[in-house]
């Protein structure tokens, strides 16, 4: 079973990297587990948003998953900040 053209283990590793990059970009302070969750969930959320808007995704493969996870994780961090305020 694969996610966006990558396997589950690869999705976890790339999700962690995407979450970490989003954490650095958004200047937030979270742990490694939260980075992995943000990267994976961010990719899922952004893919759902893109499909709902009938916009094509960034493609398949690990680079597309990294880009989608990064943007999705940034959106989740931003939404979390809006809820806290």
C-alpha positions as CSV (number, residue, x, y, z in Angstrom):
1,X,0.0,0.0,0.0
2,X,1.4,3.4,-0.8
3,X,0.6,7.1,-0.2
4,X,1.0,9.5,-3.1
5,X,3.4,7.2,-4.8
6,X,5.5,6.5,-1.7
7,X,5.4,3.7,0.8
8,X,4.3,4.0,4.4
9,X,7.8,4.1,5.9
10,X,8.9,6.7,3.4
11,X,5.7,8.7,4.1
12,X,6.6,8.8,7.8
13,X,10.2,9.9,7.1
14,X,9.2,12.5,4.5
15,X,6.3,13.6,6.7
16,X,8.7,14.2,9.5
17,X,11.0,16.2,7.3
18,X,8.1,18.2,5.9
19,X,6.9,18.9,9.5
20,X,10.4,19.9,10.6
21,X,10.8,22.3,7.6
22,X,7.3,23.8,8.4
23,X,8.3,24.1,12.0
24,X,11.5,26.0,11.1
25,X,9.6,28.2,8.5
26,X,6.7,29.1,10.8
27,X,9.1,29.5,13.8
28,X,7.2,27.2,16.1
29,X,8.6,24.8,18.7
30,X,7.3,21.2,18.6
31,X,8.8,17.8,19.1
32,X,9.7,15.2,16.5
33,X,6.5,13.2,16.9
34,X,4.4,16.3,16.3
35,X,6.5,17.1,13.2
36,X,5.8,13.7,11.7
37,X,2.1,14.1,12.5
38,X,2.0,17.6,11.0
39,X,3.8,16.5,7.8
40,X,1.6,13.5,7.2
41,X,-1.7,15.1,8.2
42,X,-0.8,18.3,6.4
43,X,-0.2,16.3,3.1
44,X,-3.6,14.6,3.5
45,X,-5.4,17.8,4.3
46,X,-3.8,19.7,1.4
47,X,-4.6,16.9,-1.0
48,X,-8.2,16.9,0.1
49,X,-8.4,20.7,-0.3
50,X,-6.9,20.5,-3.8
51,X,-9.3,17.7,-4.8
52,X,-12.3,19.7,-3.4
53,X,-11.2,22.7,-5.5
54,X,-10.7,20.5,-8.5
55,X,-7.0,21.5,-8.7
56,X,-4.4,18.9,-9.7
57,X,-2.0,17.9,-7.0
58,X,1.8,18.4,-7.2
59,X,2.2,15.0,-8.8
60,X,3.4,11.7,-7.3
61,X,6.6,10.7,-5.7
62,X,8.6,11.8,-2.7
63,X,9.3,15.4,-3.8
64,X,5.6,16.0,-4.4
65,X,4.8,14.4,-1.0
66,X,7.4,16.7,0.6
67,X,6.0,19.8,-1.0
68,X,2.4,18.9,-0.2
69,X,3.3,17.9,3.4
70,X,5.3,21.2,3.9
71,X,2.5,23.4,2.7
72,X,-0.2,21.4,4.5
73,X,1.8,21.5,7.8
74,X,2.3,25.3,7.5
75,X,-1.5,25.6,7.0
76,X,-2.1,23.4,10.1
77,X,0.3,25.5,12.2
78,X,-1.3,28.7,11.0
79,X,-4.8,27.3,11.8
80,X,-3.6,26.2,15.2
81,X,-2.3,29.7,16.0
82,X,-5.6,31.2,14.9
83,X,-7.6,28.9,17.2
84,X,-5.3,29.7,20.2
85,X,-5.8,33.4,19.8
